[in-house]
Amino acid sequence: MEGSPVAENEKTNVNERKKIFVAGATGSTGKRIVEQLLAKGFAVKAGVLDLDKAKTSLSENPALQIVKADVTEGPTKLAEAIGDDAEAVICATGFRPSWDLLAPWKVSLSCGSGMVEFLIYA
Ligand SMILES: NC(=O)c1ccc[n+]([C@@H]2O[C@H](COP(=O)([O-])OP(=O)(O)OC[C@H]3O[C@@H](n4cnc5c(N)ncnc54)[C@H](OP(=O)(O)O)[C@@H]3O)[C@@H](O)[C@H]2O)c1
């Protein structure tokens, strides 16, 4: 109906929305990014380390898909997780403390570089 306050995310069918892959979606930054993308009418594929944690920390939404994605597991696995329908990847990963001195580098830079046209770092 003309002039009715229909929210942007209700205008398009879930399957017609542009999909964004968010790595590190359970983190404090990632969660906010996911919420904002859904509110703006995007579909979101949330890449997470822990599916159970994601189910409790991300709210249910028909436009939200949750997949396991460890960005340090290599490009093949990460590409499988991202899939072929994501318009962009947003990297909101942050490393966990570990003995691996390269962990911060791996977690930040393995985030889909070279796999997608648009790669955005939080
Ligand atoms: N531009 C800005 O203004 C701004 C502001 C704040 C933060 N940031 C950046 O955003 C990033 C995240 O910060 P944050 O404070 O949100 O950190 P955080 O709360 O610790 O979240 C980090 C996220 O990364 C996930 N993660 C860790 N290792 C991973 C791996 N190997 N593969 C996939 N996911 C992995 C964590 O999963 P688990 O929850 O399962 O551990 C968690 O979801 C950092 O790079 C930070 O510099 C930018």
The ligand as an SDF file (V2000), in Angstrom:
LIG
                    3D

 48 52  0  0  0  0  0  0  0  0999 V2000
   36.6610   -0.6540   12.5100 N   0  0  0  0  0  0  0  0  0  0  0  0
   36.2840   -0.5680   13.7770 C   0  0  0  0  0  0  0  0  0  0  0  0
   35.8280    0.4710   14.2480 O   0  0  0  0  0  0  0  0  0  0  0  0
   36.4070   -1.7620   14.6520 C   0  0  0  0  0  0  0  0  0  0  0  0
   35.8570   -1.7350   15.9320 C   0  0  0  0  0  0  0  0  0  0  0  0
   35.9570   -2.8810   16.7120 C   0  0  0  0  0  0  0  0  0  0  0  0
   36.6160   -4.0010   16.1990 C   0  0  0  0  0  0  0  0  0  0  0  0
   37.1580   -3.9820   14.9620 N   0  0  0  0  0  0  0  0  0  0  0  0
   37.8330   -5.1510   14.4340 C   0  0  0  0  0  0  0  0  0  0  0  0
   36.8840   -6.1950   14.3390 O   0  0  0  0  0  0  0  0  0  0  0  0
   37.5460   -7.4310   14.5530 C   0  0  0  0  0  0  0  0  0  0  0  0
   36.8080   -8.2070   15.6500 C   0  0  0  0  0  0  0  0  0  0  0  0
   36.8650   -7.5030   16.8880 O   0  0  0  0  0  0  0  0  0  0  0  0
   35.8860   -7.8890   18.0990 P   0  0  0  0  0  0  0  0  0  0  0  0
   36.1510   -6.9480   19.1750 O   0  0  0  0  0  0  0  0  0  0  0  0
   34.4980   -8.0450   17.5630 O   0  0  0  0  0  0  0  0  0  0  0  0
   36.4680   -9.3270   18.5040 O   0  0  0  0  0  0  0  0  0  0  0  0
   35.7310  -10.5320   19.2440 P   0  0  0  0  0  0  0  0  0  0  0  0
   34.5390  -10.0880   19.9820 O   0  0  0  0  0  0  0  0  0  0  0  0
   36.8100  -11.2710   19.9600 O   0  0  0  0  0  0  0  0  0  0  0  0
   35.2200  -11.4350   18.0280 O   0  0  0  0  0  0  0  0  0  0  0  0
   36.1110  -12.1510   17.2260 C   0  0  0  0  0  0  0  0  0  0  0  0
   35.3230  -13.1380   16.3920 C   0  0  0  0  0  0  0  0  0  0  0  0
   36.2360  -13.8480   15.5430 O   0  0  0  0  0  0  0  0  0  0  0  0
   35.9430  -15.2340   15.6750 C   0  0  0  0  0  0  0  0  0  0  0  0
   37.1370  -16.0000   15.3360 N   0  0  0  0  0  0  0  0  0  0  0  0
   38.2990  -16.1440   16.0420 C   0  0  0  0  0  0  0  0  0  0  0  0
   39.1480  -16.9350   15.3850 N   0  0  0  0  0  0  0  0  0  0  0  0
   38.5220  -17.2980   14.2300 C   0  0  0  0  0  0  0  0  0  0  0  0
   38.8650  -18.1320   13.1440 C   0  0  0  0  0  0  0  0  0  0  0  0
   40.0440  -18.7690   13.0680 N   0  0  0  0  0  0  0  0  0  0  0  0
   37.9530  -18.2950   12.1400 N   0  0  0  0  0  0  0  0  0  0  0  0
   36.7460  -17.6840   12.1810 C   0  0  0  0  0  0  0  0  0  0  0  0
   36.3490  -16.8870   13.1910 N   0  0  0  0  0  0  0  0  0  0  0  0
   37.2310  -16.7010   14.1930 C   0  0  0  0  0  0  0  0  0  0  0  0
   35.4920  -15.4010   17.1090 C   0  0  0  0  0  0  0  0  0  0  0  0
   34.8050  -16.6260   17.2740 O   0  0  0  0  0  0  0  0  0  0  0  0
   34.4880  -17.1400   18.7740 P   0  0  0  0  0  0  0  0  0  0  0  0
   33.4530  -16.1810   19.3080 O   0  0  0  0  0  0  0  0  0  0  0  0
   33.9150  -18.5050   18.5790 O   0  0  0  0  0  0  0  0  0  0  0  0
   35.7840  -17.0920   19.5030 O   0  0  0  0  0  0  0  0  0  0  0  0
   34.5840  -14.1940   17.2290 C   0  0  0  0  0  0  0  0  0  0  0  0
   33.3320  -14.4480   16.6330 O   0  0  0  0  0  0  0  0  0  0  0  0
   39.0000   -7.1140   14.9270 C   0  0  0  0  0  0  0  0  0  0  0  0
   39.7910   -7.2780   13.7630 O   0  0  0  0  0  0  0  0  0  0  0  0
   38.9420   -5.6760   15.3350 C   0  0  0  0  0  0  0  0  0  0  0  0
   40.1680   -5.0170   15.0840 O   0  0  0  0  0  0  0  0  0  0  0  0
   37.0450   -2.8930   14.1700 C   0  0  0  0  0  0  0  0  0  0  0  0
  1  2  1  0
  2  3  2  0
  2  4  1  0
  4  5  1  0
  4 48  2  0
  5  6  2  0
  6  7  1  0
  7  8  2  0
  8  9  1  0
  8 48  1  0
  9 10  1  0
  9 46  1  0
 10 11  1  0
 11 12  1  0
 11 44  1  0
 12 13  1  0
 13 14  1  0
 14 15  2  0
 14 16  1  0
 14 17  1  0
 17 18  1  0
 18 19  2  0
 18 20  1  0
 18 21  1  0
 21 22  1  0
 22 23  1  0
 23 24  1  0
 23 42  1  0
 24 25  1  0
 25 26  1  0
 25 36  1  0
 26 27  1  0
 26 35  1  0
 27 28  2  0
 28 29  1  0
 29 30  1  0
 29 35  2  0
 30 31  1  0
 30 32  2  0
 32 33  1  0
 33 34  2  0
 34 35  1  0
 36 37  1  0
 36 42  1  0
 37 38  1  0
 38 39  2  0
 38 40  1  0
 38 41  1  0
 42 43  1  0
 44 45  1  0
 44 46  1  0
 46 47  1  0
M  CHG  2   8   1  16  -1
M  END
$$$$
